[in-house]
């Protein structure tokens, strides 16, 4: 019985040690993101190149977590529409993510082909990322945590959550999946 108790105690100590290390790692990542603007981020694109957000200085940026098999997937049409209509003021960047209902199962190449074929997407698309959980991409950590973005906390509840960033790389606001890209709640900032 004593051996079982000691074994159990050892397991609890090991678990707490791992949890503490994970927490410390998370704190380190958070400190690295503090004081940044969106212009400090570079991400891989669907085609393996780089999207450097500093290239978009002077324009607003609409960032959207996307998925190919979602009920909101037709919003690609509206994303393309606002991308074209406000091309002198706005850059739309899609981030495919498979966090909700497994609705983005494809590879980067498959996602790119799907978006082009079905919706004529011409705006930049990032490589597939995670937008929630322990493996959240740093850019989404920045966008969703007030301590980092200085504006608000946002919980991404589903695909096609939108984040609007101003011409200086600072978050303006976030919008739930049901807010279409053409909705006045977003376009009022673009006029």
C-alpha positions as CSV (number, residue, x, y, z in Angstrom):
1,X,0.0,0.0,0.0
2,X,2.9,2.3,0.9
3,X,4.5,1.7,-2.6
4,X,1.2,2.5,-4.3
5,X,0.9,5.7,-2.3
6,X,4.5,6.7,-3.1
7,X,3.9,5.9,-6.8
8,X,0.8,8.0,-6.9
9,X,2.6,10.8,-5.1
10,X,5.4,10.6,-7.6
11,X,2.9,10.7,-10.5
12,X,1.2,13.8,-9.0
13,X,4.6,15.6,-8.6
14,X,5.5,14.7,-12.2
15,X,2.2,16.0,-13.5
16,X,2.5,19.2,-11.6
17,X,6.0,19.7,-12.8
18,X,4.9,19.2,-16.5
19,X,2.0,21.6,-16.0
20,X,4.3,24.2,-14.4
21,X,6.7,23.9,-17.3
22,X,3.8,24.2,-19.8
23,X,2.5,27.3,-17.9
24,X,6.0,28.9,-17.9
25,X,6.4,28.2,-21.6
26,X,3.0,29.9,-22.2
27,X,4.1,32.9,-20.1
28,X,7.3,33.2,-22.1
29,X,5.4,33.1,-25.4
30,X,3.0,35.8,-24.0
31,X,5.9,38.0,-23.0
32,X,7.4,37.7,-26.5
33,X,4.1,39.0,-28.0
34,X,3.6,42.0,-25.6
35,X,4.1,45.4,-27.2
36,X,3.8,44.1,-30.7
37,X,1.5,45.3,-33.5
38,X,0.2,43.1,-36.2
39,X,3.1,44.4,-38.4
40,X,5.5,42.4,-36.3
41,X,4.0,39.1,-37.6
42,X,5.1,37.0,-40.5
43,X,3.2,33.7,-41.4
44,X,3.5,31.0,-44.0
45,X,1.1,31.3,-46.9
46,X,-0.8,28.4,-48.4
47,X,1.8,28.1,-51.2
48,X,4.7,27.9,-48.7
49,X,5.8,31.6,-49.2
50,X,5.6,34.3,-46.5
51,X,2.9,36.8,-45.6
52,X,4.6,39.7,-43.9
53,X,2.0,41.9,-42.3
54,X,4.4,44.9,-42.4
55,X,3.8,44.9,-46.1
56,X,0.2,46.0,-45.4
57,X,1.1,49.2,-43.5
58,X,-1.3,52.0,-44.2
59,X,-4.2,49.7,-44.9
60,X,-6.8,48.1,-42.7
61,X,-6.5,44.3,-42.4
62,X,-9.4,41.9,-42.0
63,X,-8.2,38.5,-40.6
64,X,-10.6,35.6,-40.8
65,X,-10.3,32.0,-39.6
66,X,-11.8,30.0,-42.4
67,X,-12.9,26.4,-43.2
68,X,-13.9,24.7,-46.4
69,X,-16.7,22.5,-45.0
70,X,-18.5,25.0,-42.8
71,X,-22.0,26.4,-43.1
72,X,-20.3,29.9,-43.2
73,X,-18.0,28.8,-46.1
74,X,-20.1,30.9,-48.6
75,X,-18.7,34.0,-46.8
76,X,-15.6,33.5,-49.0
77,X,-17.8,35.2,-51.7
78,X,-18.3,38.3,-49.5
79,X,-14.6,38.3,-48.3
80,X,-13.6,38.4,-52.0
81,X,-16.1,41.2,-52.6
82,X,-14.9,43.4,-49.8
83,X,-11.3,42.6,-50.8
84,X,-12.0,44.0,-54.3
85,X,-14.3,46.8,-53.4
86,X,-12.0,48.3,-50.8
87,X,-8.7,47.2,-52.3
88,X,-7.1,50.6,-51.8
89,X,-7.9,50.6,-48.1
90,X,-8.1,46.9,-47.0
91,X,-6.3,43.6,-47.2
92,X,-8.2,40.4,-46.3
93,X,-6.2,37.5,-45.0
94,X,-7.7,34.1,-44.5
95,X,-6.4,31.6,-42.0
96,X,-7.7,28.0,-42.6
97,X,-8.2,26.2,-39.3
98,X,-9.5,22.8,-38.4
99,X,-10.4,23.6,-34.8
100,X,-14.2,23.4,-35.2
101,X,-15.9,20.2,-36.2
102,X,-13.0,19.0,-38.4
103,X,-14.4,21.3,-41.1
104,X,-10.9,22.1,-42.6
105,X,-9.4,18.6,-43.0
106,X,-7.5,19.3,-46.3
107,X,-3.9,20.0,-47.0
108,X,-2.7,23.5,-47.8
109,X,-2.7,22.7,-51.5
110,X,-6.3,21.2,-51.3
111,X,-7.5,24.3,-49.4
112,X,-6.0,26.6,-52.0
113,X,-7.5,24.7,-54.9
114,X,-10.9,24.7,-53.2
115,X,-10.9,28.4,-52.5
116,X,-9.8,29.3,-56.0
117,X,-12.1,26.9,-57.8
118,X,-15.3,27.6,-55.8
119,X,-14.9,31.2,-54.8
120,X,-12.2,32.8,-56.9
121,X,-10.3,33.8,-53.8
122,X,-7.5,36.2,-54.7
123,X,-6.7,37.6,-51.3
124,X,-3.8,36.2,-49.3
125,X,-4.4,32.9,-47.6
126,X,-2.1,31.7,-44.8
127,X,-1.1,28.1,-44.2
128,X,-3.5,26.1,-42.0
129,X,-3.1,27.0,-38.3
130,X,-4.7,26.4,-34.9
131,X,-6.8,29.3,-33.6
132,X,-7.6,27.9,-30.1
133,X,-6.1,25.6,-27.5
134,X,-2.5,25.0,-26.5
135,X,-1.2,25.2,-30.0
136,X,-2.8,28.5,-30.9
137,X,-0.8,30.4,-33.6
138,X,0.9,33.4,-32.1
139,X,-1.0,35.8,-34.4
140,X,-4.3,34.5,-33.0
141,X,-3.0,34.6,-29.4
142,X,-2.2,38.3,-30.1
143,X,-5.6,39.0,-31.7
144,X,-7.6,37.3,-28.9
145,X,-5.9,38.5,-25.7
146,X,-6.5,42.0,-24.5
147,X,-3.2,42.0,-22.6
148,X,-1.5,41.7,-26.0
149,X,-3.7,43.6,-28.4
150,X,-4.7,46.4,-25.9
151,X,-8.4,46.3,-27.0
152,X,-10.3,43.3,-26.0
153,X,-10.4,39.6,-25.3
154,X,-12.1,37.5,-27.9
155,X,-13.1,33.8,-27.7
156,X,-13.2,32.3,-31.1
157,X,-16.4,30.2,-31.0
158,X,-16.5,29.0,-34.6
159,X,-15.1,29.3,-38.1
160,X,-15.2,32.7,-39.8
161,X,-14.6,34.9,-36.8
162,X,-13.2,38.2,-38.1
163,X,-10.7,40.6,-36.7
164,X,-10.3,44.1,-38.1
165,X,-7.0,45.9,-37.6
166,X,-6.3,49.6,-38.4
167,X,-3.7,51.2,-40.6
168,X,-1.2,51.2,-37.7
169,X,-1.4,47.5,-37.0
170,X,-3.7,47.8,-33.9
171,X,-6.9,45.8,-33.4
172,X,-10.1,47.8,-34.0
173,X,-12.6,45.0,-33.1
174,X,-13.6,41.4,-33.6
175,X,-16.8,40.0,-35.1
176,X,-18.6,36.7,-34.7
177,X,-19.1,34.2,-37.5
178,X,-22.6,35.4,-38.2
179,X,-21.4,38.9,-39.1
180,X,-20.9,38.8,-42.8
181,X,-17.9,40.6,-44.2
182,X,-20.2,43.0,-46.1
183,X,-22.1,43.9,-42.9
184,X,-22.2,47.6,-41.9
185,X,-20.6,46.6,-38.6
186,X,-17.4,46.0,-40.6
187,X,-17.8,48.2,-43.7
188,X,-18.4,51.4,-41.6
189,X,-14.7,51.3,-40.8
190,X,-13.8,51.1,-44.5
191,X,-15.8,54.1,-45.9
